[in-house]
Amino acid sequence: MLDPTSLTRRYHIPRQAIVLNPFATTILLSQDRTQAERGGLAIVDCSWKRVKKAFSSRLKGRTRRLPYLLAANPVHYGRLFELSSLEALAAALYILGHIEQAKNIIRLYKWGPAFLSLNKNLLEEYAKAESTEAITKIEEAYFRLNLTSS
């Protein structure tokens, strides 16, 4: 069994890394895979109560937001956007084509596999999407949101 504490460390974020940021305007796409493999994939682990402060400072790297997904963690179950850091990392890995790695890392918590089950269809569609517009259409279809700007 993997020890979660052995997987988390403070690191310098390289300029070429993809940094998951819930406030980023650019959506993570499967085409970001090469960049993530070259520069790394970074998450900022913090409470949702402190998320604005954590992301208010300029982070190095190329910021990306995840497409809309539902949380499966016990604190925010079923809520849109409020993923745990582990869920966010697993989602990013899945979208980038590292599906087995996503499955392995999400197993760190007993509720983890429920995240992939809850979002399976979305993750598969997001992984196939080739543009921001395609992602937006998927988000609108699943969540009945009007996301197009006026």
N, C-alpha and C positions, 0 to 999 in steps of 0.2 A: 504494500500500500504506500502511496506517495504521501509524504509529509508536507502539508501546505506551507509550513514555515520555511522549509528548505527551498521552496520555489520562489519566495519573495525576497527581493533585495532592492536596495536603492542603487540606481544606476544613473550614469550620465546619459542623457538621451541624445543620440547622434542626430545631426541635422537631416540625414537621409531616412530616419526612422518614420514609420507611420504611427502617429499618436492618436489613440481613440479619444475623442472629445465630444461629449454630448451637445456642445454648442457650435461645433464646426458647421460650416455651410456646405462643405464638400462631402458627399456620401461615399462610403467605402464600397468599391466595386471589385469584382473578381479580377479585373485588369490591374489592380494594385498588387497582385501577388508577387510579381518580380521585384517591385520596389520593397515590399515587406521582407522578402527573402534576402535582398541585398542589404537593406538598411536596418531591418528589425521591425518589430511590432511592439509598441509600448502602451501600457494602460496605467492610469493613475488610480490608485486604490484609496478611496476616501468615502466618508459617509455622504449620503444624499443631502444631509443638512448642511454640509460644508462644500458642496460641489461648485457653487458659484465662486467661492473664494479660491478653491484649488485651481480652477481654470481661468481666473482673472489675470494671473500673471502670464506673460508670454512664454509659451513652451517651445523649445526647439523641436524640430521635426515637422512632418507634413500631417496636419490635423485632418482627421476624417471622423464623421459621425456614422454610427451604424444605422441601417434602415430600421424602420419601426418593428419592434418585437415585443412580446409579452414576457414579463418576468415570471419565473417559477420559484424564486427563492421565497422562504416562508414570510419574510417581512413585507414584501411587495407583490405577492402572488397575484397574477392576472393583470397587473398594471402595465400600461404602455410606458415605455421609456425607462422605467426604474429598475434596470438590470443591476445585478451585482457585478463586481469586477470580473469574477470568474465566468459569469454568463456572457459578459461582453467579449472577453477573450475567446471563449469557445465559439461564439457567433462569428467573430472576425475570422478565426481559423477556418470555420466551415465555409464561409463565403469565399475565402481565398483558396479553397480547394484542398485544405488540409483536414479532411473530414475525420479520419481516424485519430488524428491528434486532438481535434475538438472533442471527440467522444471520450478519449482517455483523460483529458484534463477536467472535463465536466463531472467525471466520476469521483472527484475529490470530495464531493458532498453527496449525501444520500439522496437529496432532492435534485441533484444535478441532471440526471438523465431525463427528468420530467421537463426540463427546459427544452431539450432537443425534441422531445415528443410533442410538446405544446406548439413549437414553432417549426416543425419539420417541413411542412409545405412552403411556408414563407422562406425559410433558409434555402431550400432547393431552388425556388424561383429567383431569389436574390442572387444566388451563385451563378445562375444562367443569364441574368440581366447584363446587357452590354452598355447601358448608359444610365445617367441620372434620371432621364425622362422615363425609362423603363421601370426603374425602381419606384419613382413617384407614382406611376400608374398602378403598380402592385400594391403600394401602400394605400392608395385611394380605394382600390377594389376591396381589399381586405378590411379596411377600417372605416370605409365610407367617409373619408375626409376630403375636403376640398383644399388641396395643397397647391394648386396653381396660383401664381401671383397675378394680381389684377393689373 
